[in-house]
Amino acid sequence: MKITLIQDTIVWADIKANLIQTENKLQQLSDKTNLVVLPEMFTTGFCTEQLHLAETPGGITEQKLRYWATEFHFAITGSYIVNEAGKFFNRAFFAYPDGRFEYADKRHLFSM
């Protein structure tokens, strides 16, 4: 199994710019890896004070992830911020090349 880690410079609080930047990297990996691991909250950076950036389930990030996984023939994992029914989550996801999409939300956050 080939695993590719992408540790990119995230454009702070700019979903569109980060999606474009990520897609450019992923295109180069088509059929060259089995799994791509993206940074935590890869679309915004860790913007916990800017909750307007949270997406609803099935939003643009989820749509892009499903498309990339099927188009480029590899699985993708990472996380992004989601607003589901007024609750905010750092949503970890796994997008499969066959179009399936699974996720888990962080619920018990703590600080050092």
BELZIJO-V779506 format. One record per pair of residues at least 12 apart in sequence whose ideal C-beta (glycine too) atoms are under 6 Angstrom apart, sorted by the first residue. I is the first residue (numbers start at 1). J is the second residue. If there is no record, write none. Layout:
# BELZIJO-V779506
i:I j:J
i:I j:J
This chain:
# BELZIJO-V779506
i:1 j:34
i:2 j:33
i:2 j:34
i:3 j:35
i:4 j:29
i:4 j:33
i:4 j:36
i:5 j:37
i:6 j:25
i:6 j:38
i:10 j:45
i:12 j:45
i:13 j:44
i:13 j:47
i:13 j:50
i:15 j:43
i:18 j:43
i:19 j:64
i:26 j:68
i:26 j:72
i:30 j:72
i:31 j:73
i:33 j:74
i:34 j:74
i:35 j:75
i:36 j:74
i:36 j:76
i:37 j:77
i:38 j:78
i:40 j:79
i:41 j:79
i:41 j:80
i:41 j:81
i:42 j:78
i:43 j:61
i:43 j:80
i:51 j:88
i:54 j:81
i:54 j:82
i:54 j:83
i:54 j:88
i:55 j:82
i:57 j:84
i:61 j:80
i:65 j:95
i:66 j:95
i:66 j:99
i:66 j:101
i:69 j:95
i:69 j:96
i:69 j:97
i:70 j:97
i:70 j:99
i:73 j:97
i:75 j:96
i:76 j:95
i:77 j:94
i:79 j:91
i:79 j:92
i:89 j:105
i:90 j:106
i:91 j:103
i:91 j:105
i:92 j:104
